[in-house]
């Protein structure tokens, strides 16, 4: 299901190098622990580079997007497992 939930809180681990990995995120005042990152990729939206992560908790697959231009996170998609 395509959604757009801008400006969500995401806990990340930085490193090594320029890598980041989400470990949890808040959605509607509920903390979701990331169990697995199944895929990640980069794209451009105009001049801004965005990093997409497909992550799972124990019940769904989520697409989290980190905007390098304004350093914010958004949730773009949810699929129930």
FIKOLZA-1660 file (N, C-alpha, C; in steps of 0.1 Angstrom, whole numbers, plus 5000, padded with zeros to 4 digits):
% residues 81
   i   px   py   pz ch aa at
   1 5008 4988 5000  A  X  N
   1 5000 5000 5000  A  X CA
   1 5009 5012 5000  A  X  C
   2 5007 5021 4990  A  X  N
   2 5015 5033 4989  A  X CA
   2 5010 5044 4999  A  X  C
   3 5019 5049 5007  A  X  N
   3 5015 5060 5016  A  X CA
   3 5026 5070 5016  A  X  C
   4 5024 5081 5022  A  X  N
   4 5035 5090 5024  A  X CA
   4 5034 5096 5038  A  X  C
   5 5042 5091 5047  A  X  N
   5 5042 5096 5060  A  X CA
   5 5055 5104 5062  A  X  C
   6 5055 5117 5060  A  X  N
   6 5068 5124 5061  A  X CA
   6 5073 5127 5076  A  X  C
   7 5085 5129 5077  A  X  N
   7 5091 5133 5090  A  X CA
   7 5089 5124 5101  A  X  C
   8 5092 5111 5099  A  X  N
   8 5091 5101 5109  A  X CA
   8 5104 5100 5117  A  X  C
   9 5104 5096 5129  A  X  N
   9 5116 5094 5137  A  X CA
   9 5122 5080 5134  A  X  C
  10 5135 5080 5131  A  X  N
  10 5142 5067 5128  A  X CA
  10 5155 5067 5136  A  X  C
  11 5158 5056 5143  A  X  N
  11 5170 5053 5149  A  X CA
  11 5180 5046 5140  A  X  C
  12 5192 5051 5138  A  X  N
  12 5201 5045 5128  A  X CA
  12 5215 5042 5135  A  X  C
  13 5222 5033 5128  A  X  N
  13 5236 5031 5131  A  X CA
  13 5244 5036 5120  A  X  C
  14 5254 5044 5123  A  X  N
  14 5263 5050 5113  A  X CA
  14 5276 5041 5112  A  X  C
  15 5281 5039 5099  A  X  N
  15 5294 5033 5097  A  X CA
  15 5293 5019 5094  A  X  C
  16 5303 5013 5089  A  X  N
  16 5316 5020 5086  A  X CA
  16 5315 5028 5073  A  X  C
  17 5323 5038 5072  A  X  N
  17 5323 5047 5061  A  X CA
  17 5311 5056 5061  A  X  C
  18 5304 5058 5050  A  X  N
  18 5292 5066 5049  A  X CA
  18 5279 5058 5050  A  X  C
  19 5280 5046 5054  A  X  N
  19 5268 5037 5055  A  X CA
  19 5260 5041 5067  A  X  C
  20 5246 5039 5065  A  X  N
  20 5237 5041 5076  A  X CA
  20 5227 5029 5075  A  X  C
  21 5222 5025 5087  A  X  N
  21 5213 5014 5087  A  X CA
  21 5202 5017 5098  A  X  C
  22 5190 5017 5093  A  X  N
  22 5179 5019 5103  A  X CA
  22 5177 5007 5112  A  X  C
  23 5175 5010 5125  A  X  N
  23 5173 4999 5135  A  X CA
  23 5159 5000 5142  A  X  C
  24 5153 5011 5141  A  X  N
  24 5139 5013 5146  A  X CA
  24 5133 5025 5140  A  X  C
  25 5119 5026 5140  A  X  N
  25 5112 5038 5136  A  X CA
  25 5099 5039 5143  A  X  C
  26 5094 5051 5144  A  X  N
  26 5081 5054 5150  A  X CA
  26 5071 5056 5140  A  X  C
  27 5060 5050 5141  A  X  N
  27 5048 5052 5132  A  X CA
  27 5036 5053 5141  A  X  C
  28 5030 5064 5140  A  X  N
  28 5017 5067 5148  A  X CA
  28 5019 5064 5163  A  X  C
  29 5030 5069 5168  A  X  N
  29 5034 5067 5183  A  X CA
  29 5036 5053 5187  A  X  C
  30 5040 5045 5177  A  X  N
  30 5044 5031 5180  A  X CA
  30 5057 5028 5175  A  X  C
  31 5066 5023 5183  A  X  N
  31 5080 5020 5179  A  X CA
  31 5080 5006 5172  A  X  C
  32 5086 5006 5160  A  X  N
  32 5088 4993 5153  A  X CA
  32 5103 4990 5152  A  X  C
  33 5107 4978 5156  A  X  N
  33 5121 4974 5156  A  X CA
  33 5123 4968 5142  A  X  C
  34 5134 4972 5136  A  X  N
  34 5137 4966 5123  A  X CA
  34 5144 4953 5125  A  X  C
  35 5138 4942 5120  A  X  N
  35 5143 4929 5121  A  X CA
  35 5153 4926 5110  A  X  C
  36 5150 4931 5098  A  X  N
  36 5159 4928 5086  A  X CA
  36 5158 4940 5076  A  X  C
  37 5169 4943 5070  A  X  N
  37 5169 4952 5059  A  X CA
  37 5170 4943 5047  A  X  C
  38 5160 4942 5039  A  X  N
  38 5159 4933 5027  A  X CA
  38 5165 4939 5015  A  X  C
  39 5165 4952 5013  A  X  N
  39 5170 4958 5001  A  X CA
  39 5173 4973 5004  A  X  C
  40 5183 4979 4997  A  X  N
  40 5185 4993 4998  A  X CA
  40 5190 4998 4984  A  X  C
  41 5187 5011 4981  A  X  N
  41 5192 5017 4969  A  X CA
  41 5191 5032 4970  A  X  C
  42 5197 5039 4961  A  X  N
  42 5197 5053 4960  A  X CA
  42 5190 5058 4947  A  X  C
  43 5184 5070 4948  A  X  N
  43 5178 5076 4936  A  X CA
  43 5180 5091 4938  A  X  C
  44 5176 5098 4928  A  X  N
  44 5176 5113 4928  A  X CA
  44 5162 5118 4926  A  X  C
  45 5159 5129 4934  A  X  N
  45 5147 5136 4932  A  X CA
  45 5151 5151 4930  A  X  C
  46 5153 5154 4917  A  X  N
  46 5159 5167 4914  A  X CA
  46 5174 5166 4917  A  X  C
  47 5179 5176 4925  A  X  N
  47 5193 5176 4930  A  X CA
  47 5195 5168 4942  A  X  C
  48 5184 5163 4949  A  X  N
  48 5185 5156 4961  A  X CA
  48 5187 5141 4960  A  X  C
  49 5197 5136 4966  A  X  N
  49 5199 5121 4967  A  X CA
  49 5191 5115 4978  A  X  C
  50 5184 5104 4976  A  X  N
  50 5176 5098 4986  A  X CA
  50 5180 5083 4987  A  X  C
  51 5181 5078 4999  A  X  N
  51 5184 5064 5001  A  X CA
  51 5171 5057 5006  A  X  C
  52 5168 5046 4999  A  X  N
  52 5156 5038 5002  A  X CA
  52 5160 5025 5009  A  X  C
  53 5152 5021 5019  A  X  N
  53 5154 5009 5026  A  X CA
  53 5141 5001 5027  A  X  C
  54 5142 4989 5022  A  X  N
  54 5131 4980 5025  A  X CA
  54 5134 4972 5038  A  X  C
  55 5126 4974 5048  A  X  N
  55 5128 4968 5061  A  X CA
  55 5116 4960 5066  A  X  C
  56 5118 4950 5075  A  X  N
  56 5107 4943 5081  A  X CA
  56 5108 4944 5096  A  X  C
  57 5096 4944 5101  A  X  N
  57 5094 4941 5116  A  X CA
  57 5088 4927 5116  A  X  C
  58 5081 4924 5126  A  X  N
  58 5075 4910 5126  A  X CA
  58 5062 4909 5119  A  X  C
  59 5057 4920 5113  A  X  N
  59 5044 4919 5106  A  X CA
  59 5042 4925 5093  A  X  C
  60 5052 4933 5088  A  X  N
  60 5051 4940 5075  A  X CA
  60 5064 4943 5069  A  X  C
  61 5064 4947 5056  A  X  N
  61 5075 4952 5049  A  X CA
  61 5073 4967 5047  A  X  C
  62 5083 4975 5050  A  X  N
  62 5082 4989 5050  A  X CA
  62 5092 4995 5040  A  X  C
  63 5089 5006 5034  A  X  N
  63 5099 5013 5026  A  X CA
  63 5102 5026 5033  A  X  C
  64 5114 5027 5039  A  X  N
  64 5118 5040 5046  A  X CA
  64 5127 5047 5036  A  X  C
  65 5126 5060 5036  A  X  N
  65 5134 5069 5026  A  X CA
  65 5141 5080 5034  A  X  C
  66 5154 5080 5033  A  X  N
  66 5162 5091 5039  A  X CA
  66 5166 5101 5028  A  X  C
  67 5162 5113 5030  A  X  N
  67 5165 5124 5021  A  X CA
  67 5178 5131 5026  A  X  C
  68 5189 5130 5018  A  X  N
  68 5202 5135 5021  A  X CA
  68 5202 5151 5021  A  X  C
  69 5193 5156 5013  A  X  N
  69 5192 5171 5011  A  X CA
  69 5188 5178 5024  A  X  C
  70 5177 5173 5030  A  X  N
  70 5171 5180 5042  A  X CA
  70 5172 5171 5054  A  X  C
  71 5180 5160 5053  A  X  N
  71 5182 5150 5064  A  X CA
  71 5170 5146 5072  A  X  C
  72 5159 5142 5064  A  X  N
  72 5147 5138 5070  A  X CA
  72 5144 5124 5065  A  X  C
  73 5135 5117 5073  A  X  N
  73 5131 5103 5069  A  X CA
  73 5116 5104 5066  A  X  C
  74 5112 5095 5057  A  X  N
  74 5097 5093 5054  A  X CA
  74 5094 5079 5052  A  X  C
  75 5082 5075 5054  A  X  N
  75 5077 5062 5052  A  X CA
  75 5069 5062 5039  A  X  C
  76 5073 5055 5029  A  X  N
  76 5066 5056 5016  A  X CA
  76 5056 5044 5013  A  X  C
  77 5059 5033 5019  A  X  N
  77 5051 5021 5015  A  X CA
  77 5050 5011 5027  A  X  C
  78 5039 5004 5028  A  X  N
  78 5037 4993 5037  A  X CA
  78 5031 4981 5030  A  X  C
  79 5037 4969 5032  A  X  N
  79 5030 4957 5027  A  X CA
  79 5029 4947 5039  A  X  C
  80 5018 4942 5041  A  X  N
  80 5016 4933 5052  A  X CA
  80 5021 4919 5047  A  X  C
  81 5027 4912 5056  A  X  N
  81 5033 4899 5053  A  X CA
  81 5023 4888 5054  A  X  C
% end
